[in-house]
Amino acid sequence: MRTTISTLIKAKQLAQDPKEVLMYLLEEESDCLGWDRSALIGCAAMMIEGTPEETLEITEGGLKGLLRDGLVITEGKLVLLHH
């Protein structure tokens, strides 16, 4: 997936909630195959303010929350929206 300037601007407009950033990326920047899990977490973490360690941890927690809530699913290493 390619991170564009418009993607970064939109992410900054979000409430810095990792779940919102992850959902935005999955809804707007995903293809039909979904995102590679590590690429999704890395991309979302870069959009959230904080140290790299903090943002990676926060983003991991956000993804776990989305999985728990049933909003996303995983297929192997891919993360997809649950429709």
N, C-alpha and C positions, 0 to 999 in steps of 0.2 A: 504494500500500500504506500502511496505517496502523500506525505504531509505537505499541504500547500499553505500559503500565507493566510488565505481565507479560513482554513481549518484552524490555524493557530489563533486568529482573531476571534472566531466563534468560541473556541474553547476558553479563551480569556473572559468572554462575556458570561460564561456559565458560572455558577456559584462556587467554583473550585471543588465541587462535590465529585469525587472520583467516579461514582455511579453515573452521574450526568455526563461526564466526559467520555466514559466508556460507551454509554448508550449513544451519544452523538456520533462517535467514531463508527460504531456498528451500524447505525441507521444511515449516515451520510457518506461515509468513506469506505464502506465495505462492498465487496463484490458478492456474487452468488455463492462463492465458496466460503465466505467468512474471513476471519482474521487468524493468523498464526498467533497462538496464545502469548508467546514471549514478545512478538512484535506489537501486539495490541497493548500489553502492559507497558512496554517501553515507550511507545508513542504517547499513551495517556499520561504516563508519569512525567514526561517532558513538558506537558501542558499545564501541570499543576505546580504551583509555587512551593518551594522548599528545597531541602538538600536532596541529592539523588537517592540516598538511603531512605529518607522519610517518604518521598513521593512513590518510590517503588513499593514500600510497605503499605502505604495508604491505598495505592491502586490495586494491589493484590487483595486487600480487604474488600475493596469495592467490587471486584470481580467475584469474590466468594459470596458477597451479598446478593449480587445479581443472579448467580447460580442458585443460591438458596431460595430466592424469591421466584424462581422459574422464568425469569425474563430472558435468560440466555441459556444455551446448551453447549456442550462440548462434544465434538466428534474427533477423537484422537487429539491432535494438537490444535485443532481449529475451534474457534469460538464463533457461534452463530446466534442471531436473534431467534427466540422461540416464538413461532407464529401460531 
